[in-house]
Amino acid sequence: MPGYILTGTPGSGKTAILRHLEIDGHPVVEEAATDVIALDQALGRPEPWREPGFAERVLDLQRRRRRRADAHADLVVFHDRSPVCTLALCRHLGLTPPRALLDEIERMTVERQYERTVFFVRNQGFVEATAARRISFEESLVFERIHELTYREAGFDLVDVPAGTLPARVAAINQAVERLRAARVRT
């Protein structure tokens, strides 16, 4: 079964939702960009997203992590972002997306590597800065819109996960997955 993508603006609460889903027994695939940024910063590169090859490094890690998720083909797997998010990041930063990224997005949609339904985790009304997350709340709203448009352009259906308590957000995702799986069985 292809996995479900969770996406949204930085600081929206995706990681907390994923931790909850993981503790509930679902396999999760970690976000790649944050880990690439953290490693580069540890290596003394304070703004790696401004360096050549950044998007390619993120894409490479995303691909490897997605392939490892294939081992859970019989389970519902949740992915913290996808290559479509990397395209949205390129657009937000004003970077030309690498050809490999565009090819990967085309391949992932044609091969249906992910479910067509994407959970779009909405902002919580604030953003807490971290070493890897240097974005204001106002910028995050612009980035949120770019994410939304980029996923729609790629042909995905978005299910809003509105701001709220963590248990309510996780329950909404679980209920939506059950409805989607039940609808698949009926067809």
Secondary structure by P-SEA (a helix, b strand, c coil): cbbbbbbbccccaaaaaaaaaaaabbbbbcccaaaaaaaaaaacccccccccaaaaaaaaaaaaaaaaaccccccbbbbcccaaaaaaaaaaacccccaaaaaaaaaaaaacccccbbbbbccccbbbbcccccccaaaaaaaaaaaaaaaaaabbbbbbbccccaaaaaaaaaaaaaaaaaaaaac
